[in-house]
Amino acid sequence: MSRRRNDGPDGLVVVDKEAGWTSHDVVAKSRGLLGTRKVGHSGTLDPDATGILLLGVGRVTRLLRFLTALPKTYTCDIVLGTETSTLDDSGEVLATHDMSAVTFEQITDAARALTGDIMQIPPMVSAVKVDGRRLHELAREGIEVERAPRPVTIHRFTITPTDAPLILRAEVECSSGTYVRTLAADLGSALGGGAHLRDLRRTAIGSFSLDDALPLASISPASLLTPAAALRDYPGIVVTDAERLDVGHGKVLPRDSRFSGDGPWVMLDADGRLLAVYGAHRGSTVKPEVVVAPIEGPSANPGDGAAAARIDASDAIPPSSPDPADG
């Protein structure tokens, strides 16, 4: 039996989330604005935080994992001298420290030591699961459990002083999975005291910046970027007409000189439309990770790629990507 296809919109919308909205709230509201239930996000942004939230619509929901992997950029304030239960200004004060003697040189040295590949312990208010339960659920019950540190990369950690001596303005560019609130707390600890985060704003995800973003109330189907534009941060390869049939059938392809780097690679037709996303395979070959535009009819020899995740608009709505970090 053939599947009934859905004529709903496909694409990506970049939302500038307001404070007070959960990411789930944004998705729920956007479904009405966009006229489809097939909406998901690429990674949670805390309710108190503002800034960029990427929403995949229609078939682009199957591409959200590629957007989740992109680096993030944030701005925030770091308040020295006060530790809180949530590592931000929404929590209860747990301890205070006199940090009036800390110099800006010490602060920049500590920030430099927290730049690069580091290990972070997820905060108890995160969505990370331990023994099948999310940490924030345990935290609401007053339970604190041991958490294993995780590797993250801080590409840039810039500190600027403000008129208030114990309040710092920070900009952080980091890998997916980074907790900016933990970075703020770790900075305070490295300076011999404590600190917490406030006014977190996500200003970029990969190449998607606030210049691309719209207030939630302003989005409509006309706001959608194309599926190809949704993956603009990955290298694109324009296929030949013959290759288009193979790609649409999910065939393994030889890895020629066009497939530079580690992938994944965005496969486009001559008109720039997204056909599939390919990844490295064994030997000198590449195989599809997702086929966006499957070709109707039998394939002569689909090979190992036949089992790739083909996108059909009647597929079930995928869950939104879990929160890998503060954003």
VEXFILO-779873 format. One record per residue: residue in three letters; x, y, z of N, C-alpha, C in turn. Coordinates in pm, whole numbers, plus 50000, padded with zeros to 5 digits. Layout:
BEGIN
ALAXYZXYZXYZ;...
This chain:
BEGIN
MET500854988150000500005000050000500895012450000;SER500615021649909501415033849904500985043450013;ARG501925051250059501625060950163500985073450103;ARG500035078850177499425091250136500345102650175;ARG500705110850078501665121350104500975133750161;ASN501705141250240501195153250304501675165350225;ASP500755174450197501105186250119501485198050207;GLY501785195650334502175206350425503515212250387;PRO503885223450449505135230250415506355222650464;ASP507465224650395508765218950433509755230450440;GLY510555230750545511585241050552512065243450694;LEU512785254250709513355258150838512955272350869;VAL512575274750994512315288451038513185291551158;VAL513765303551159514665307951266513885317451355;VAL513625313251478512815321051571513715327951673;ASP513385340351706514025347451817513095345751937;LYS513405336052021512525332652133512555343352242;GLU511375346352295511275355552408511495348152538;ALA511835355452643511915349652776510515345552822;GLY510455334852901509185330252954508535319252873;TRP509045316552756508515305852671509455293752679;THR508875281952699509675269852683509815266952534;SER510795259052499510945255152358509745247252310;HIS509165239152400507945231752364506795241352336;ASP506685252052414505645262152389505795268152250;VAL507035271052212507285276952081506855267351970;VAL507215254651984506825244851884505305243851875;ALA504635243251990503175241951991502505253851922;LYS502975265851954502415277951892502695278251743;SER503895274151703504275274951562503445265451476;ARG502975254551533502155245251454500905251951401;GLY500285260351483499115267651436499485278351335;LEU500595285251357501005295951267501435290651131;LEU501985278351130502505272651005501535262950939;GLY500465259451008499445250850949499845236350937;THR500715231551027501115217551024501535213151164;ARG501345200451193501815194951320503245190051311;LYS503785189351191505145184051174506165195251198;VAL506385198251323507355208451363508175202951479;GLY509475204951476510355201251585511475211451596;HIS512215211251706513325220751722514645213151731;SER515745220451709517045213851702517785213751835;GLY517165218551941517815218552072517195229052162;THR516855225152282516115233552374516885246152414;LEU516145256952429516655269252488515855271452617;ASP516555273952727515895275252857514775285552854;PRO513735283552934512615293252937513065307552964;ASP514015309453055514465323053088515375328952982;ALA515915320652895516855325352793516085330552671;THR516775338852594516205343952470517125340252354;GLY516615342752233517485341052118517055329852025;ILE518015324951950517725316651834517275302651872;LEU516145298951812515635285351818515325281251675;LEU515945270451629515725265651492514565255651491;LEU513565258351406512415249551394512435242851258;GLY512465229551258512335221951135510865219051110;VAL510435220850985509025219450949508895209150838;GLY507885200350851507655190150749508825180550741;ARG509335178450622510415168850603511735173250668;VAL511875185950696513105190850758513205186250903;THR512115181450964512225175751098513205164051099;ARG513365157350987514295146050981515755150450965;LEU515955163250950517315168550933517815175751057;LEU517005176251162517345184351278518625179851347;ARG518975167151339520205162651405521445169151347;PHE521395172951220522535179751158522635194151209;LEU521505200051244521505213651299521885213551446;THR521485203051518521875201751659523385201551674;ALA524075195851577525535194251586526305207151561;LEU525645217751515526355230051482526805237351609;PRO527895245051602528335252851718527335263851750;LYS527345268151877526425278351925527215290451977;THR526575302051971527155314252028526145320552122;TYR526625324852239525765330652342526395343452396;THR525545352352445525975363152532525285361452666;CYS525905366552771525325365252905526055374553001;ASP525475376153118526165382353230526615371453326;ILE527795373053383528295364153487528435372453615;VAL527725368253718527705375453844528645368353941;LEU529745374953975530725369154068530255370754212;GLY530605360954295530385362054437529165355054492;THR528295349854403527065343454450526855330254374;GLU526695319454448526355306454390524865303954410;THR524215298054309522785294954321522535280254292;SER521365275654328521005261554312520865257454166;THR520565266954079520375264053937521535269153851;LEU522515275453914523665281553847523275293953767;ASP522005298453780521595310953719520795319053821;ASP520245330253778519585339053874518175334853909;SER517695323553857516375318653893516405309754018;GLY517595305754062517715296354173517885303154307;GLU517875294854411518105299654546519605301854569;VAL519915312054648521305314854680521815304154777;LEU522905297654738523505287054820524715292054899;ALA525455301454843526665306354910527045319754852;THR527705327854933528245340654886529725341254918;HIS530455348854838531905349954852532315364554833;ASP533295368854909533865381954887534925380754777;MET534585385654657535495384754543535915398654496;SER535845408254587536165422054550537645423854514;ALA538495414854560539925416154533540345409554401;VAL539435402754333539775396054207540045406554100;THR541135405154029541495414753923540985409953788;PHE540895419353694540435415753560541455406653492;GLU542715408553522543735399553466543525385253514;GLN543195383453640542895370053691541675364153622;ILE540685372653597539465368053531539765363253389;THR540525371153314540835367253176541725354853173;ASP542635353553268543455341453275542595329153301;ALA541615330553392540735319253423539855315653303;ALA539385325853231538575323253112539405316253004;ARG540665320252993541545313952895541765299152929;ALA541875296153058542065282253099540825273853073;LEU539675280253060538415273153033538075273152884;THR539025276952801538835277152656539545265252593;GLY538915259752489539455247852424538655235552461;ASP539285224052457538615211452494538655209952645;ILE537485209652707537385208652853536345198052889;MET536275194853017535255185753069534265193753153;GLN532985190853134531935197553210531025187453277;ILE530575190853397529575182653466528205188853439;PRO527265181553379525945187253351525265191953480;PRO524585203253478523895207953597522665199553627;MET522215199953751521035192253789519765197253721;VAL519785209253667518585214453601518555210953452;SER519445202453406519515198953265518585187453233;ALA518455184653100517595173853054518345160653038;VAL519595160353081520375147853074519695137253160;LYS519685124853109519065113853182520105105953262;VAL519755102553385520545093753471519605082853521;ASP519945070353489519095059053527517655060953480;GLY517515066253359516205067253297515395079453335;ARG515935088153421515205100053462516005112653431;ARG515315122953388515985135553356516405142453485;LEU517575148853479518125155153599517205166053654;HIS516555173653567515705184453619514485178853693;GLU514035166753657512945160553732513395156853872;LEU514615151453882515165148054013515385160654096;ALA515865171254030516145183754103514875189454164;ARG513745188354092512495193554146512035185854270;GLU512515173454283512185165354400513235166954511;GLY514185175954489515225178154589516295167554591;ILE516405159854482517385149054473518565153554388;GLU519755151754438520965154554361521755141654345;VAL522155138654223522885126354194524235129754133;GLU525125120254136526435122054076526305121753925;ARG527005131053859526965131853713528365130453658;ALA528495122653554529805120953491530135133153407;PRO531385137953412531775149253327531745145353180;ARG531475155153095531375152852951532335162252877;PRO532905157552768533805166352692533025176552609;VAL533435189052612532875199552528534045208052478;THR533755216552382534785225552329534305239952339;ILE535095248252403534835262552409535735269152306;HIS535155273452196535945279352088536395293552124;ARG535535300652196535865314452234535115317952362;PHE535815324152456535225328252584535765342252613;THR534995352252572535425366152581534735372952699;ILE535505379452783534985386252901535185401352885;THR534135408952917534205423552914533735428853049;PRO534465438053110534005443653237532795452853217;THR532015454453323530885463753321531095474253430;ASP530135483253440530235493653543530125487853683;ALA529475476153693529375469453823530585460353839;PRO531375461853944532665454753953532545439553957;LEU531455434054006531335419454016530435413553907;ILE530075421453808529255416653697530065417653569;LEU530205406553500530985405653377530045403053260;ARG530375408653146529655405453023530495395252947;ALA529855384452903530595373652837529975370252703;GLU530825365852611530385359952485531085346552471;VAL530295336352443530805322652439530425316352306;GLU531415311252236531175302852118531625288852155;CYS530725279052140530995265952197530375254852112;SER530795242752143530245231052076528865228052129;SER528135220252052526865214952100527135206652226;GLY526255207652323526445200252447527055208252558;THR527385220952533527995229552635526925235952722;TYR527155236252851526285243352944526955256452982;VAL526405267552935527005280452962526895283853110;ARG525815279553174525685282153318526775274953398;THR527145263053352528245255853417529565262953393;LEU529745268353273530965275853243531075287953336;ALA529965294853358529975306453449530335302153591;ALA529725291153638530015286353773531465281853786;ASP531975275353682533365270753685534335282453686;LEU533975293353618534815305253622534895310753765;GLY533735311353832533735315953970534585307254061;SER534485294154044535275284854125536755286554098;ALA537125288353971538535290053936539135302753995;LEU538275312354026538745324854086538705324554238;GLY538425312754294538445311254438537155314754507;GLY536065315554433534775318854494533645311454424;GLY532705318954372531575312954300530965323254207;ALA530055318754122529415327754027528155321153973;HIS527295329453916526125324053846525855332253720;LEU524965327053639524655332553507523355340653513;ARG523265350753428521975357453406521935362853264;ASP520715365653216520495371953085521155364252971;LEU520935351052968521495342952859520735345552730;ARG521485347852622520885349852490521695342252387;ARG521015333852309521705326552202521655335052076;THR522825338852028522905348151916523205341351783;ALA523625328751786523915321751661523915306851683;ILE523475299651581523655285151569524265282951432;GLY525545279051429526235278351301526205292051234;SER525785292451108525725305151034524395312351054;PHE523465306351128522165312651151522275322451267;SER522085335251238522275345651339520955352751366;LEU521015362351457519815370151487519315377851366;ASP520175380451269519735387051145518755378351067;ASP518815365251088517915355951019516625353551097;ALA516595357951224515535353751316514325362951311;LEU513175357051341511905364351346511255362151481;PRO510505372151531509675369551649508665358551618;LEU508325350551718507425339351695506125343751630;ALA505565354751676504265359251624504315362851476;SER505515365051422505645369451283505825358151183;ILE506015345751231506325335151136505085330351062;SER505305325450941504255319950855504925310550757;PRO504155303050677504805294650576505745302450484;ALA505465315350465506325323450379507685326150443;SER507805323650574509075326050645510065314750628;LEU509645303550574510465291550572511635292750475;LEU512815288950525513955286650437513815272950375;THR514395270950258514265258250189515035247350263;PRO514695234550240515495223750301516975224750267;ALA517315228850146518735230450111519375241550194;ALA518665252750212519195263750291519335259850438;ALA518495250650486518595246050624519925239550652;LEU520545233750549521835226850567522985234550503;ARG522885247750500523885255950432525245255650499;ASP525315250750623526605250250691527435238050651;TYR526865229150573527565217050531527925218050383;PRO529015211750342529415212550201528375206250109;GLY528095213149999527105208449903527755202949778;ILE527145192649723527635186349601526475185649503;VAL526645191549386525625191049281525835178249201;VAL524825169949195524955156849130524555157848983;THR525025148248905524615147248766523225141148758;ASP522635141548639521305135548622521335120648653;ALA522385113848611522485099448639522645096948788;GLU523435105048854523625103448998522355106649075;ARG521545115549023520305119149090519425106849111;LEU519355098149012518565085849026519165076849133;ASP520475075649133521145067249233520935072849374;VAL521075085949386520895092149518519455090449566;GLY518495092249476517105090549513516745076449553;HIS517505066749503517305052749541518145048649661;GLY518915058149715519715054949834520915046349805;LYS521515047549689522645039149654523945044249715;VAL524815034949747526185038249785526915043449662;LEU527705054149680528425060149569529925059549593;PRO530715059549487532175060549506532525074349560;ARG533505074949649533925087749706535005093649617;ASP534605103449535535575109749446536055122849508;SER536755130749429537415142749482536425153349530;ARG535165152249494534185162149540533895160649689;PHE534095148749743533765146049883534975149049971;SER535245161749991536385165750073535975166850218;GLY536935165650308536645166550449536025153850503;ASP535405154950621534855143250689533365141350666;GLY532705151050600531265150150583530535154550709;PRO529195153850706528365149050597528325158750479;TRP527815153650366527735161450244526285162650200;VAL525915174550157524555177650114524485175649964;MET523625166549921523515163149780522365171149719;LEU522705178949613521765188149551521585184749403;ASP520385187649350520205186049206520675198649135;ALA520535198949004521055210148926520365223248959;ASP519155222449015518425234549053518635238449199;GLY519575231549267519875234949405518925229149508;ARG518095219649468517155213449562517835201949635;LEU517485200449761518075190049845517525176349808;LEU518455166949783518065153249753518315143949871;ALA519495145649935519875136350040521065142150117;VAL521355135850228522575138750303523385125850308;TYR524625126450261525495114750256526585115750361;GLY527045104250408528145103550502529185093550457;ALA530355093850521531435084650486531015070350513;HIS531465061350426531165047050435532495039550428;ARG532415026550432533635018650431534365019950297;GLY535685019050307536475020350187536365034250128;SER536405035150000536315047949930534905050049876;THR533945049149967532545050849928531825059950027;VAL530675064949986529785072850072528385066850061;LYS527615068450170526255062950170525295073150228;PRO524015072050196523055081850245522755079950393;GLU522715091250465522235091150603520735094450605;VAL520325103150516518905106450499518665108950351;VAL517625102950295517195105750158515955114450166;VAL516055126550114514965136250124513995135050008;ALA514515131749890513675131149771513795117349706;PRO513155107049766513265093649708512665093149569;ILE513295085149482512825083449345511845071949341;GLU510695074149277509695063549268510195052549175;GLY509795040049204510155029049118511315021049173;PRO511525008949120512575000149171513955005249134;SER514905002149220516305005349194517014992949145;ALA517914994649049518624983148995519494976649100;ASN520174984649179521074979249281521274989549390;PRO520334990449486520435000949587521644999449677;GLY522134987249694523314985349778523024988149924;ASP524104990549999523974992450143523165004650179;GLY523045014250088522335026550121520835025050118;ALA520315013650076518875012050064518165013450196;ALA518865011050305518235011750436518315025750496;ALA518785035450419518885049150472517515054250512;ALA517495063850601516235069250651515605078150545;ARG514715072450464514015080450364512955088850431;ILE512775100650379511795109850434510535109050351;ASP509425106550417508125107350355507285116550440;ALA506565125350378505835135350455504765129250544;SER504415116550524503425110150609504055102750725;ASP505405103450738506065097250852505595103550981;ALA505735096151091505355101551221506225113451257;ILE505655122651334506415134251379507505129651472;PRO508755133451446509845129451536509815137851661;PRO510345132451770510445140751890511445151951865;SER511215163351931512195174151923513495169551984;SER514595174651933515905170651984516005174152131;PRO516545165152211516705168052354517685179452373;ASP517535186152486518405197352515519805192352546;PRO520795195352459522145191152489522855200652584;ALA522255212052612522945222152692521975233052730;ASP522525244852768521685256452793520985260752666;GLY521545256752554520935259252427521325248552333;
